[in-house]
Amino acid sequence: MISSTSSVLFFAVVLGTLLAGAVISDLRERRVSNVRNLGVFVTGVLASVLMRGAADGMWQVLSGVGLALAIWFPMFALRLMGAGDVKLMAASAAWLGWQGTLVASLATGIYGGLLGAFWLLRSHGAVSALNTVATAVRAPWIMKLRPYEARDRVPYALAIAAGVATAFWISFGSALRSA
């Protein structure tokens, strides 16, 4: 079991690098690949086991991934977000455990709302954005009927990365501040 400040800093850099790669991929290609998500998951399992021991580390992984899937899979099933985004959140949950995943999910929802508003304004302008929001509130089923291009999709990996970073900071910030 490793719990020194330098190991927390090392794992923060690793997680940050992996999430940055996912964000860049999502910005460029509008998708987060399975290989990237697998990398986040595998390193999360290793980090959790090394930092907490085998039993506690695996409990953290299973509880975090389970909660992430319970929260985010319905969003995919309703076609509100892509599978790569759900897998990125679940893979990141291997680093966080259930408490961190809950914080990350709440933070991601906030960041995602802000990102979505910005993206809508940037893509369509203020008047069109207000009309779109009014339609979404008044008749949300119509929203799925309108075709959209890949460039119009919100790169949600950015919100996920910010949410995971927030949860990681809340969990390990005191160790990082003392580094």
Secondary structure, DSSP 8 states (H G I E B T S, - for coil): ----HHHHHHHHHHHHHHHHHHHHHHHHHS---HHHHHHHHHHHHHHHHHHH-HHHHHHHHHHHHHHHHHHHHHHHHTTSS-HHHHHHHHHHHHHHHHHHHHHHHHHHHHHHHHHHHHHHHHHHHHHHHHHHHHHHHH-HHHHTTS---GGGS--THHHHHHHHHHHHHHHHHHHHHT-
